[in-house]
Amino acid sequence: MLAKVLLRIMKFIFNLGRQSDISLAELYSVFGEQNLNPLSNNFAVLESDNIPENMEKIGGSYKLSMDPIILELNDWDNISNIVSEYIKSGKDPSKKITFGLSIYNKEINPKEIHKIGFQIKKRLLKDINSCRYVENKDKELNSAQIINNKLTKANNAEVNIIFDKNNIWIAKTIFIQNITRYAARDFNRPFRDTKNGMLPPKLAQIIINMATEDKRMTVLDPFCGTGVVLQEAMLMGNNIIGSDLNPRMVDYSIGNIKWLKTRFKIDQSLKKEFLVGDAQVIKWPHFDTVATETNLGAPLTNIPDRLHFDKIVKDANRLIESFLKNLRNQIDVGKRICIAIPAWKLPNNSIKTLGIVDHLSDLGYNLIEFKELNSQELIYLRPDQVVGRQLLALTRK
Ligand SMILES: C[S@@+](CC[C@H](N)C(=O)[O-])C[C@H]1O[C@@H](n2cnc3c(N)ncnc32)[C@H](O)[C@@H]1O
């Protein structure tokens, strides 16, 4: 008789961050849509029988928590009791517990959080020897507080208290993005190019995750610039091909990848190739997918006069259209790619996107649809920026 295998389905909660739609699209690309659902503002819940691996490869979601309990909204009156029981369960009472609280989607000031924190501490001290509460400066603990106080370690806890429309979710953090590690591979690179703008490594990871599958692939960046996408693609375990119209940029990419290999653990068997060439006409060596930030046009602090702006938009349209035409003859039907193209914030705060976005089908591509998201609105734009990036996840038709 076959033994019955029981799987324990666990729930994991991702904090999606400021650009929540883009982060969610990335998670759908990595984990699939079936077991992943948005939860209130800025969160998503994954049901899985495995703890998500390689969270360091996820660019958009900055925190992962697990083992949630779901409360009624009026349980808030009893929150310190509930949270102290939650923290205590599974902990060794002879060891010190350090804990902290982060509260989401609720108007509350840090003083009130302190009060709850100290009530929890008092309750915990009835059953355990030693306990420390990490005080909040804000509603949410920051990454340094979580890492420095080792709150993701076994006998400690950061408890996330998340309000949605009907419930309160309580969950403990198991992963937090390490900002210092991102900074080390961003700001310490020997070759940088401030003129073309800096692609944040986290956004490069998102683009790569939206273009790749969970296996080693050969990732092409046809506008490689200083090589941020190439760098992240290698760190994520992929072979790389980088090309750029500007030979100096190709040299920068080569130099940065050489540097990366001296500073970070990279699989020595990974292959890399660099070429100088115009993305509109070049013939690339064999690749599996494309992850790229195309030319974004002139860096802008304001939208210029009509004539000037129309020319910027027209040039960008023309370049990306002929790049996509060149690419379509070199990529197999059904293959997925992800490209970041320019989009602009207009003075009235609306977003100007490129005309080609409405003609992708004529160009030989389908825009990938994502559950509960508008695929045409995946726009990465910091509040102080005029030139943003529109992410297009495409399949070759
Ligand atoms: C926004 S930058 C990309 C920056 C890059 N993500 C990085 O990590 O530095 C765009 C790049 O496209 C290149 N470029 C512009 N026109 C091109 C073309 N027709 N073909 C290929 N590359 C081009 C520029 O030289 C520039 O390096």
The ligand as a MOL file (V3000), in Angstrom:
LIG
                    3D

  0  0  0     0  0            999 V3000
M  V30 BEGIN CTAB
M  V30 COUNTS 27 29 0 0 0
M  V30 BEGIN ATOM
M  V30 1 C 20.3410 53.7140 -20.1280 0
M  V30 2 S 21.8320 53.1280 -20.7290 0 CHG=1
M  V30 3 C 21.9080 51.5040 -20.0740 0
M  V30 4 C 22.6000 51.5170 -18.7620 0
M  V30 5 C 22.8510 50.1500 -18.2510 0
M  V30 6 N 21.6560 49.4830 -17.7780 0
M  V30 7 C 23.9380 50.1600 -17.1910 0
M  V30 8 O 23.9300 49.2560 -16.3740 0
M  V30 9 O 24.7740 51.0410 -17.1730 0 CHG=-1
M  V30 10 C 21.5490 52.8570 -22.4050 0
M  V30 11 C 22.7410 52.3640 -23.1810 0
M  V30 12 O 22.2980 52.1730 -24.5190 0
M  V30 13 C 23.3920 52.4370 -25.3740 0
M  V30 14 N 22.8310 52.6600 -26.7310 0
M  V30 15 C 22.2530 53.7720 -27.2360 0
M  V30 16 N 21.8350 53.5460 -28.4890 0
M  V30 17 C 22.1230 52.2680 -28.7760 0
M  V30 18 C 21.9350 51.4210 -29.9010 0
M  V30 19 N 21.3410 51.8840 -31.0160 0
M  V30 20 N 22.3610 50.1580 -29.8300 0
M  V30 21 C 22.9530 49.6740 -28.7200 0
M  V30 22 N 23.1880 50.4280 -27.6340 0
M  V30 23 C 22.7730 51.6930 -27.6500 0
M  V30 24 C 24.0910 53.6040 -24.7440 0
M  V30 25 O 25.4430 53.6620 -25.1550 0
M  V30 26 C 23.9330 53.2980 -23.2440 0
M  V30 27 O 25.0600 52.6250 -22.7580 0
M  V30 END ATOM
M  V30 BEGIN BOND
M  V30 1 1 1 2
M  V30 2 1 2 3
M  V30 3 1 2 10
M  V30 4 1 3 4
M  V30 5 1 4 5
M  V30 6 1 5 6
M  V30 7 1 5 7
M  V30 8 2 7 8
M  V30 9 1 7 9
M  V30 10 1 10 11
M  V30 11 1 11 12
M  V30 12 1 11 26
M  V30 13 1 12 13
M  V30 14 1 13 14
M  V30 15 1 13 24
M  V30 16 1 14 15
M  V30 17 1 14 23
M  V30 18 2 15 16
M  V30 19 1 16 17
M  V30 20 1 17 18
M  V30 21 2 17 23
M  V30 22 1 18 19
M  V30 23 2 18 20
M  V30 24 1 20 21
M  V30 25 2 21 22
M  V30 26 1 22 23
M  V30 27 1 24 25
M  V30 28 1 24 26
M  V30 29 1 26 27
M  V30 END BOND
M  V30 END CTAB
M  END
